[in-house]
Amino acid sequence: MSTADLVGTTQAGTASAAHIEQTERHAAHNYHPLPIVLASGDGAWVTDVEGRRYLDCLAGYSALNFGHRLPRLIERAREQLDRLTLTSRAFYNDQLGPFAQALAELTGKDQVLPMNSGAEAVETAIKVSRKWGYLVKGVEPGKARIVTMRGNFHGRTTTIIGFSDDEVATDDYGPFTPGFVSVPYGDVRAVADVLDDTVVAVLFEPVQGEGGVVLPPPGFLRDLRVLCTERNVLMVADEIQSGLARTGRTFACDHENVVPDIYVLGKALGGGLYPVSAIAADDDVLGTVRPGTHGSTFGGNPLAAAIGHEVVQMLKTGEFQERARVLGERLASRLGALVGQGVLAVRVRGLWAGVDIDPALMTGREVCEELMERGILAKDTHGSTVRFAPPLVATEADVDLLVSALEDVVVTRLHRSRR
């Protein structure tokens, strides 16, 4: 693929083209980025190597909930960088305890187990669920099963993609780990039908972000909580993308006043600065973990703990949750007005939206390319769906700019198609 092909019809300059060519030559092609080379960021905005500014409406898949380079987080990270960054868990450090306590209090759980990436946190939740199943529930050794939801996205390890139904993610990577059964998302009856004495957990996303901000039916989370309690099965909520204020509440499960047995957290927990993830659960669940049975060289390191602790402190004020709620209402209202004008459907939860474009009009990729030309960065998924997740530090004017740009893209294409 040539540089010209990569740049396409955009007006990328010489510097951009050189960076793109270098990346395509030496970095594995596991992504298909838009032809833009970013060099700096501040708040909800980023600037490319040519000096053009863009509104970041992806926010690192919610890892940048607090925006780029939030001064409070930068200062805390810099302070810790000058003191201590890594010890391994072979020793105690002075940052992990305060972080663990703060996160436990935020989640209302007894303990946390810190890791690094979101996929590691999901793998940790799977392992802990199985161990709980054998040691507490009494499942026959080697027989534990976990229920998952179709359309899920929990990460990229071989175990996790083994229960994905996305062929792009799974093709040529098998064989996969057994012990999982998949049911339709949001169907509590389907979950009930597969629960037997071997099932130890139900793993789900309160909102399926990668799927296009897919919302479960009203009452699903509440009904699932009741079912899991009745059947003695762990309710495991993957809040890696949906948690930490993105949906207008601290956790997406809060929208139905539901508390899962295990929270799986990541992305925004690192403040957009550093990979930080964790699971949180009560003593009867995480108490099954013993020294040597699970670990991570970097998990719970002083730098990660310092940043994660600062993030938790910010969330305790409720400021970011309220911003997501208020800005989300504005986003939902303005996006809703586009339905019927090249937009088939809109789904919004807090400051997070999935927009289904009429596939006869244009693909999601084409929409994102057109938006980029108008100074808006977004990401497509599954054909003609586009996701929007601006940082929670965005303004009302930013939200209006994003919707106006989308309106210009789809309405312009709609008018052309009718000529």
N, C-alpha and C positions, 0 to 999 in steps of 0.2 A: 504494500500500500504506500503510495507516494505522499509527500507532505501536502501537495495540492489536494489530493483526495481527502486527507484528514481535515484540512482547513475548510474545504468545501466552498460555499459562497460567502463565508464571513470575510470581514475585512481585517483579518489577523495580520499584524505587521511582521517585520523580519525577526524581531526578538521572539515573538510567539511561535512563529514557524520553526525556529531553531530549537526551542525547548520541546515542542511537540515531536519533532523529528528525533531528537535525542531520546526522549522517553519511549517512543514507539520502537526505537532500535534496541534499547537496552533493558527496558522493563517488560516483564511478561504481560501479555495482552489479556489479562483477566478482567479488565474494565474497558468500556467504550466511552471515554469522556467526551463532553462537548469540547469543541476546539477553542478553548480559552485557557490561558496560563495565569493563574492567580499568584500575586506576589505579596499582598498585605491585606489585613482586615481590621475593621474597627466597628464594634457594635454589630449592627445588622448588615453592614456593608463591607464589600471586598473590592480590591483594586487589582487590575491585571498588570502585566509587565509593560503594557503600552500606556498605562496611566488611566484607563477607563474604569469607571466605578459601576458596581452592580449590587442590587439588593439580593442578598443570599436568602432564598426561600426554600432551601433544603436543610440548612443548619446542621450539616454533618449527620443526617438521619437522626436528628434530635440530640446529638452529642453536644451541639452548640446552643442549647436552650438559653444560655445566659449571654450569648453573643460572642464575638471575637474579642479576645484580649480584655475581658472585663477587668478594670484596674484592681478591684478588690482581690480577685483570684490571682492575677499576675503578681501582686505584691506578696501574697501568702506563699506562692510557689517560689518566688525569688528568695524570700526569707529562709525557706526550708532548703533551697539549693545551696545556700551559704553555710548550712549546718550539717546535714546528713541526708543522703538519698537512699541508701540501700544497706540492709544488714543481713537479709534473709531471716526466716522465722526460726533459725537456730538460736536467735537471741531475742530478747524483748527490745522494743524501741519506745521512745516517749510519745510517739504520735498515734500508734495503733490503738491503744486503750481508749483515749478520748474520742477517736473517730468511731470505734466500734460501739461505744456507749451512746454516742449521739445518733448514729444510724439505727441502733436498736430502739431508741426512744422514738425516733421519727416513724418507724414502721410499727411500733407497739409490740415488738418481739423481744425475746430474751437474749438472743445471740445473733451474730452475723459471721459469715465466713467470707473474707475478702479474696478476690481474684483479680484478674487484669481485664481481659476482653469479655464482651457479652457472651460469646460462644463458650468460654470457659465457665462462666457463671451458670449457663444452661446445663453444661456437662456436669457441673458440681451438683445442681439440683437433681439431675437424673440419678447420680450416684448416691446422694443422700436419701432420695426417695426409696431406692432399692434397698439400701441398708436398713432404713426404718421398716420397710416391708418385711425383711427377714428377722430383724431383731425385736421389733415391737409388735407388728401385726401377726407374725408367725407364718408367713408364706413359705412354702416348701423351697428349699435351696435351688437356685437356678431357674425358678418358674415365674419370677416377678414380671409383670407387664405394666406398661404406662399407656394411657389413652392420650392421643394427640388429635389435633383438629386439621381438617383439610384446608389448604390455602395458607398454611402456617409458614412463618419464617423465623427460625430460632438461631440461625448461625450456619457455619460452613464446614464443620467437622464431619468426618464420615459417619459417625453415629447420628448426628443431627440431620444431615441431608437424607439419611436413610428413611426418615418418616416425612420427608417432603414430597409433594406431588408436582413439583416444578421440574420438568424433564431437563431443562437447561442446567439446573443445579446438580442433577443426579446422574446424567448420562456418562457412562464410562468410568464411574467411580466405585462401582460395587465390587465385591459383595458388601452388604450392609449389616449392621448389628440387629439381631432379632430382639423381640420383647416389646414391640410397640403395635398398637392398633389404632387406626385412624377413623374418625367419624366426621360428619358434616359440621362445619363451624356454626355454633349458636343453637344446636339441636340437642337439648338436654335429654330428650327421650332416647336419642341415638346413643348418648353416653350411658344412660341407664341400662340399655339393652346389652351392652358389652361388659358391664361390671360384673365380675365374679370374684371369688376368693383370691385369685392371683393378681388382681389389679391393685397397685400400690399408690398410683397418682394419676391425676388428670392435668396435663400440661397444656396451657392455652395462653393466647394473647387477649387481653381485654379489648383491644382494638388491633386489627391486623394491619399494621402499617405498610409493610412491603406489598401486601395484597391490594393496596390502594385506599388505605384508611377505611377499612371495612368494619362497620359497627355491628355488634351482636344484637339480636332482637331485645327489646326492653324486657327486663326481668330475667334474662338468661343468667347473668352473674349471680343473682340472688338464688335462683332455682338450682344452679350448679353447686352453690355453697351448701344448700340444704341437702342435696343428694350426696355430696361427698361426706358430709357429717354422718348421715344415716348409714352409709355403706362402709364407713371407716376407711376412706380413701383420701390421700392428701390432695388438696386443691393448690396447684402450683401456677402462679400468675407471672408470666414473662412480661414485666413492666420496663424492659430495657429501653424501648422507644416511647411507650405511652406514659411512663412514670415521670416523677420529678417535675411536676407542674405543667407539662405539655398540654394536657387536656383541660386545664382549668381547675383541677384538683391536684393534690399531691400525688395521688395514684389514680389511674383510670378506674380501678375497682371501687374507689370512693363514690363514684357516681351512683352506685346502688348500695352504698353503705355496707360493702362486703369486705371482709378481711380474709385473705387466703392463708393457707398453712405455711406456704413458702412464697416470699417475694423474690423475684429474680431481677436484679438491677444492674445498670451499666450506663454506657454512653454519657449522659449529662452528669453522672456522678463524678466524672473526671473534669467537669467544667470546660470541656473543649481543649484542655491543656495536656492531658495525660490519660492513658487507659486505666480506668478504675472500674471494677465491677464487684458484686457481692451477692450472696443470698442471705436472707434474714428469715429466721424461724424460731420457734420456742424450744425450750430445753429438751422436750421429749423427742424432737426431730433432730436437731443439731447435736444433741447429747450423744447420739449414736456414733459420732465421729471421734476417733481416738488417734493419738500421735502415730504418725507413720502411715495412716490409711488414706490420706489425701493431702496434697500440698502444692506449692508453687513458689519458685525462687523469688519472684517479684511480688507476689500477692501480699498485700498488707505492708509494703515497704513504706518508710517514713515520708517520702515525697508524695506518694499516692494517698496515704492516710491524711496528710496535712491538707491536700487539695480537697479530698472527699469530705473532710470535716468542715471545711469552709463552705462547701456547697450545702451541706446539711444545715449549717447555721443560717444561711441565706433563705433556705426553704422554710425555716421555722417561722419567719415573719408573715408568710402568706402573700407577700407582695407579688411574687412571680406567678403564683396561682391566679391571683386576681387579674393581673395583666392579661394572662392567657384567656381568661373567661371573657373579659370585656372586649379585647381585640378579636376574639373568636366570634363573638356575636356580630361584630361589624363585618367580619369576613364572611360569615354564613349569609347575612342579609344581602350583601353585594354579589356574592357568587350565585345565590339563589335566583337573582334576577336574570342570569345568563342562560338558565335552563330554557330550552326551546330555540336558542340562537346559536346552534352549533354545539351546545352542551346538552348531553342527555341526562346527567344526574350529578348531584353534588352531595358529598358526605362530610360533615364537619363535626369535630369534637374538640373544643377549645381552639387553640391556634394551630390547627392541624386539619388539612382538607384533602380529600380525594375528588378529582373532577374527571368525569367520564366524557371524553370528546366523541362526537359522532365519527365512527371509524370511516365512514364514507367521505368525510371532510378532510381529515388528516390524522396521522399517527401521533402518539404521544411524543415521540422523538422530534417530529416536525414542529410540534407546538413548542417544545423546549428550545429548539434552535431559533424559532421566531421570537420567543420571549428573550433569549439572550441578546438578540439584536436590539431589543428595547430596554436592555439594562436589568433584566430579571433572570435569576438563575433558579431553575427548578429541575425536577427529575421525573422522567416517565416510568411507568411500570405496566406490564401486561397489556401491551398493544397501545390502546388509545387513552389510557388513564394517566393523569399527571398528579403528582403529589406536591402539596405546598406546606412547608413547616418553617415559617420565618422564626428567627430568634425571638425570644419573649421580650427582648429590649427594643423591638421594632415599635414604630409609632403608628398612630392612626393614618398619617399621611403615607407611610410605607405600605400599609395594607391597601389603601385606596390606589396607590401606584401599581401594585401587583395586579389588582382586579382590573384596573383600566387597561393595563398592558394585555392581559388575557382576553379581555373583551375586544380589543383592537385586533388581536391575532385571529380569533375565531370568526368575528363578524366580517372582517376583511375577506377571509377565505370563503365564508358563506356567500357573500355578495358575488365574488368571482365565480363560484360554482353555479350561480343562477343566471349568469349571463348567456 
